Amino acid sequence: MKKLLSLFLSAIIALSCCAFSIPAGAASFETENGVQVKIAPYLYKSTLYQMEFPSHQGYEIKEKSKEGDYALSRELNDLSYVFIFPAGTTKIECNLSLDGESGWRGFSINSTDNANYWEKDAKGNIDLTKPLTFRRDEATAEQDEYGVQYRDYLLNANVGGFRDYDKIYWRLRYTCNDAEFTEYFDIKLYDYDNAEKKSVKAVNFNVAGLPFGLISGENVGGNQRHVARYLSENGFDIAAVQEDFDFHSTLERDLRGFDYITNHTGGIPGGDGLNIFTKGMPVYNETRVPWDDAYGILSDGSDELTPKGFMYTVIDIGNGIYIDFYNLHADAYGGEGSRKARTSQFRQLAKFIEERSAENDRPVIITGDFNYLLHSREENDSLYNIFCEGLGFKDAWAEYHNGGEYFNMSQWHNTGLPAWGNWDSVERFLYRAGGGVDVTVSDFRYTDVANDSGKIISDHAAAECNFTFIKTADFTPNTQNLETVKAPASNFINRIIWFLTALFRVLSDLGNLPELLGTLK
């Protein structure tokens, strides 16, 4: 794909000779006295829970619903937690109760008996000037019976399932700068089997629709017909595509069953290549935003020559559930300039998401061609820090295939397979609950799409993801005004502007032309 884009640059040259912000619904909050808490906003109770106790690895609870699918993620739907106590904290007690009045169970840690959680100075002494971070996964690694206490609290041996409680109560007692504090909060328990829910099968695919078939020898139009067949015949409810440029009409003509299609912005130059197709799910408030920063003209993926960015939509998936759905195409290549541009782009998108979620809290899905691998850990783990740590998103591949682990990819490295298109690839789905609607992933896979001759038709795999959206007792109906956005009458002027812009940039960067030509050999 990148070589094809470089060919576009050559075509331009030839033509030039002629002429701690916390989003609503996130599992993060601050207690009255300043303890930062990151924890699941709600859990599920079910008579069909199955529990597993891997030795000293915490424990896992999977809820198998009456419908036969595993609905919950690891560790009691992420009852793993993080507490960040203020600087000066010297003693902590964490307790659980089912009635909030008595029967408190838990454990305590302090600076003399267990100093593992305090930061140390250069001499190894506890540094009480730093906040104290305490994680449940660390606790269970040292004291596995604490996990058993969760089980004992919820499990009712008489009926072979969970007791019918609606909340788990938490009590924190801690000493900070010689003052003692006690704080309370709770987590709601919901019935998954009887909850109203909606399953959605989504796909994300960079379709490589660049208009250079005659030069590169690719039958791009024919490939788009194969893309349309793949999207139409595999049961997808939502399809997000990138690099949907000059052969969009071919792709759209051969689609079957997709009755909602976003407005095409045109081919190269001027189009952003982003579109979303849905089956029976109306799409509203379509908004397209170009990146503020990009890097590379005649090098590093030539990202400054197309209006890459992201598109925002609101999709009515049914059952009264609306989701904020984003489709992006981030900067390509791995040089310093491209890495910094991607980080800037992620920050720009994160700010946009915060603003939209503040207006109306809904579940959020982000997909697209991120051009970012988690295991590369570039720019100080920018994707994880900005979206997962900062905004409470989860990555579908990491959650479903890597046990919720975002940094240890050793088992995948050991396979000998390259990450691209196989594991932790650049085609991603991020997801977050909102508006009283939980989101779980029941399947995720990468698929190479081939033509009738068996030839792969894109330099990207398609990412397929099965979501379940679950209404909880906190469900908030949509009240925002939603509009169907019509396409502008013509994008001809926009294409002329982008042609001249691209031409100017190419002429300003001719020093990199030998590098470009070298990639085309």
Secondary structure, 3 states (H helix, E strand, C coil): CHHHHHHHHHHHHHHHHHCCCCCCCCCEEECCCCCEEECCCEEEECCCEEEECCCCCCCEEEEECCCCCECCCHHHHHCCCEEEECCCEEEEEEEEECCCCCCCEEEEEECCCCCCCCCECCCCCECCCCCEEEEHHHHHHHCCHHHHHHHHHHEECCCCEECCCCEEEEEEEEEECCEEEEEEEEEEEEECCCCCEEEEEEEEEECCCCCCHHHHCCCHHHHHHHHHHHHHHCCCCEEEEECCCCCHHHHHHHCCCCCEECCCCCCCCCCCCCEEEECCCCEEEEEEEECCCCCCCCCHHHHHHCCCEEEEEEEEEECCEEEEEEEEECCCCCCHHHHHHHHHHHHHHHHHHHHHHHHCCCCEEEEEECCCCHHHCHHHHHHHHHHHHHHCCEEHHHHHHCCCCCCCCHHHHCCCCCCCCCCCCCEEEEEECECCEEEEEEEEEEECCECCCCCECCCCCEEEEEEEEEECCCCCCCCCCCCCCCCCCCCHHHHHHHHHHHHHHHHHCHHHHHHHHHHCC
